[in-house]
Amino acid sequence: MGKQLLRSGTSILSNYVEAWSASSKKDYINFFTYSLKSSNESKVWLSLLKDINKGDRKELGWLLGELQEISNIIASGIITMKGKR
């Protein structure tokens, strides 16, 4: 689980940064979408760790809250980029 969390967690930022050098609007949206998916995957791994009591529950709860905020920001950006607001 730790390796999966490391992979998905770092993917959030790497895809976000990659979006800023995208060659088209479609690529831009795709990179933001990958970032959102990685954020959601990271929430799954953190939730599992919390459920099986691996790690500090308070810290895991805080991390899950932060990831939810990140997901909301990215999702809002995707909606705006698609012109659905």
C-alpha positions, 0 to 999 in steps of 0.5 A: 500500500505504501508504494501505491500511495507514493506513486499516486500521491506524487502523480497528483503533482506531476500531472498538475505541473505537466498540464501547464506545459500542455500543447492543447486544451484537450491535453491540459484537461487530460492532465488535470483529469489524471491528477484528479484520478490520482488524488482519488486513488490516494484517498483510497489508500489512505482510507484503507490505512486508516481502516486497518489502523496503520498509522496515526488516525488523526494524521490520516484523517487530516491528510484525507481532508487535504486530499478532498480539498485538492480534489475539489479544486482540481475538479472545479478547474476541469469543469471550468476548462470544459466550459460547464459553468 
